[in-house]
């Protein structure tokens, strides 16, 4: 039985169909072309380099293509890598649907949609309720399908909804624990905070940053959409409720150097930043631990200061 890409161990022979999710043409020190590739299936990613790449190969092996990959699983700087021995495009009768090679949220799309509707009903403040509903009507399908990131956390089909709704659940629980919080404001911020990623990212297949994503970023992009929706609904942008909602969303990365144009200055903004970090960290740790043998350390996690995490023997 063929293993999934992330199930191979050092020196195992790899023989799989895979989706190319990244393909960058680079030069060796001697000036020869090679392609830095990332292969993916529903288990995750496995990088590899195609050395001495011809122009025909550069044209063929591009992002979004499905290929037949053969090689040997090795490692480079303690990170898994495949040493490619053979690579070709799929042929007639072989797998050709990119969706079959994508990781998906562990919750069905219909269930995510039902959760979204439940949380929308919980926002009782009229201005925030109407505005949030307006934006989710506009971006409903993308919200349910897009990943929350190209890499790092929730980088899978439906990851944006799974992440945002997880934070909404946390927001609901924290608001019950701390009644001094404005539950409507925190919940509206939780649902909206990453919605700009439907503009920042290209989509769930072979995800890349769009031009707007690279040059503007999802925080500013969703703030722009909030302003446009408020104008369409004839809301006063200078009202306290509009300024508060925009602030909570704009401040959700916490620090200026992390992309927020302003630091949290109301309790709900501070709490949303902490919940966002918690959920992202849990996903990164969980994903790494799932691929780690009991009694061993995971690979280093870039989003968590390049730390490794230990999987206990009891987790076997």
N, C-alpha and C positions, 0 to 999 in steps of 0.2 A: 504494500500500500504506500502511495506517495505521501511523504510528510509535508506539512505546511512549512513555509519558509523559515519561520522562527523556531521550528522544532529541531532543525538540524544542529548537530554538535560539530566540534572541530574534527576535520578530516573526513566527515561524511560526504558521500557523493550526492550532489544536488541534481535533480532531474525533474523540473517543474515547468508548468505554464505559469506566467506571471505578468502583471501589469507594470509597465514602466511609468513610474510617477515622477521621475526626475531624470533629465539627460542633459549634462553640461559638457560641451566640448572644451578640452583643456590641452595645454602643451606640456610635454615632458621637458626636463632640463636640456635635452638635446634637440628640442624643437619639433618633436613628433606629436601628431594629434592622438589623443585618447579621449574616450567618453566616460565621464564619471556618472554612473547609473545608479538609480535606486529602484529595486524590484519590490513589488508588493503583492500580497494576497490578503485574505480576510484575517490572517493571524498577525500581520504587521509588515515590517520592511526588512530588506536585506540589500545593502549596497554592494557594488562591485565595479571594477574598472575594465573597460574594453580597450586593450592596448593596441597601438599601431592601427588606429581606426581609419578605414578608407573613407573617401567622400560618399560612396554609396552607403556605407554603414551609418555614417553621420546623418544622412538623409532618411534612412529607414528607421533607425532606433531612436525614436523621439517620444516625448512625453505623451501618454495616452494609448500607446500601442501595446498589444498583448504579444508576448514572445514565448518561444520554447527555450528555456534556460538550462544549460548543463554546466557543471563545474564542481568545485570542491569547496566545502565550507571551511574558511580559515578565520583569521582575526588580524586586525591592524590596530595597534595602540589599544589593545584589550577590547576592541569593538568588533562584533561579528562582521564578516565580509565574505563574499563569494569570489573565488578565483575562477573566472570564466574560461571554459574550454570550448564551448559551442553556443552560439546564439543565432536564432532565426525568427522571423515573423511567423505567426500561426498560419495554418493552411486551411483549405476548405474541410469542413467537418470537425475541426478542432475548436476549443473554446474561443469565443470572440466577443463576449459581452463584458465590458469593464466592470459593470456592477457586481459580477460574480467574484471579483477579486478585491472587493472593498470591505473593510471592516465596518460594522454597523453598530449603532447604539444597542445596548442590551434590553431595550424596551421597544415594542412595536410602534410603528409610526402612528397608527390609530390611537394607541394608548397615550402617546405623547400629545396628540391633538386634543384628546379628551381632558388631559391634565391642564393644557393651556386654557381651554374654555373654563375649567373650574376656577383657575386663578384669576382670570379676567373678571369673573363674577364676584370675586372677593374684594375687588377695588371699589369701595363705596364712594370715594370722593369724586364728584361728577366730572371735574375738569380732567383729572388724571385718567379716569375710566374711559372717557370718550377719546382722549388722545391716544392712549395705549391701544384701544380697540381699532382706531383708524390705522395705526401703523401695522398692526398684525393682520388686518385685512389686506393691506397693500403687499406685505412680505410674507404671507402665511406659508406658501409652499416652500420658499427658500429657507425659512426658519426651520422647518421640519426636516429638510434634506441636507443642509450645509454642515460641514464640520465647524468646530469652534476654533480651529487653528490649522495651519499647514503642518506643523510638527508640535511637539511637546504635549499639551493636554487636549483631550477630546478631539483628536484629529481623525475622526471617522464619520461616516455618513450618519446624519442625525445628531452629531455631537453637539451642535449649537443648541438645539432644543433640549437635549439631555442635560447639558451643563446649566442652561438658564433655568430650567424647571427644577433642577436639584437645588439651586440657590433660592428659588422661590419657596420651596419646601422648608429650607433652612430659615428663610426670612419669616415665614409664618410661625415656626417654632420659637425663634428668638423673640419675636414680638409678643408672644404669649408669656415668655419668661421675663421680659422687660417691658412692662406696660407703658413706660415713659417714652418708648419709641412710637413714631407714627407708622402704624402697620401698613396703611395704604401707600405712603410714600416709599417705604422700604420695598414693598412688593412691586410697585410700579417700576422702581429702579432696577430691581432684580430681573424683571422680564425684559426691560429695554436695554440693559447695560451693554450687551454684546450684539445687539441687532444690527449694528453697522457693519458687522462681518459679512452680511449678505451682499454688501457693496465692496468691502475690502478684499474679499476672496473670490476666486473665479468659479467655485462650485465644488461638489463632492468628488468629482473624478479628476485625478492628477492635479490636485489643488495648487494654485499659484496665487500670488498677490496681484491684484489689478493695478493699473497705473494710479488710480485714486487711492487704493490701499497702501501702496508704497509711499506716495507723496503726501497723503493727508492722514490716513489712519482711521480705524473704526470709531474711535471716540469722537473725533470731530465730525465724521460722517453721520453718525446717529444724532448728534446734536443738531446738525443741519436739517435732518429729517424731522426732528421734533419741532424746530422752528417753522418749517414749511407746513407741517400738519396743523400747528397752532394757528397759523395765519389762515389756512383754509377753513378752520373751525371758528374763526373770528375771536380767538382768545387773546387776552392782553398779555403780551410777552413781559411786561413790566410788573405783572401781578406777582405776589409772593409765591403762589402755588406753582406758577410756571418757572420762576427763578429757582425754587427749591428742587423741582424735578430735574431741571437741566444741571444743577450743581451736583446732585447725587450721581447722575450719569457721567458727567465730566470728570468727577473726582474718583471714579471707582478703581483706578490703578494706584491710587494712594500717593505716589511721589511724582514730581515733575520729570525726573530722569526715567521713569517707567511709562511716560506718555500722557499722563494727566496734566492738563493745562492749569489745574488748581488743586491744592491739597484739600482733603475733607475738612469741612468746617461746620457741619451739622452732624448729629449723632448717626442719623440714617446713612449718611455718606461714609462715615468711618466703619460702620458695621458692614455695609455692602462690600467695601474693600476687603475686610477680613473674611467674609463669607466667600468671596470670589477666590481669594488666595487659598482658603481651606479646600474648596471643591477642586480647584486645579491641582493642588498638591496631592490630594487623595487619588485623583485619576492617574497622575504621573507615577506615584509610588505603586499603586495597584497594578498598572500596566507592566512596570519593571519587575515586580515581585512574581507576577504570573509566569514570566519567562525565566525565572531563576530556580535552580534546583534547591531543595531543602538543605540547610546547613551551609549555604553559599551566599556570597554577596552578589547583588545585581550589578549590571553595568552602570556606569556613571550617568546621572540624570542632569542634563544641562540646566533645566529650569529650576533645579534645586541645588544650585551652587556646585554642580558636578560631584555631588555626594553619591556614594553607593549605599544601598540599604540591604540589611541582612534578612534572609528568609530562614526562620527558625525550623528546626527539625519537626516540630509539632505541626507545621503547616503542610506537611506532606499528605 
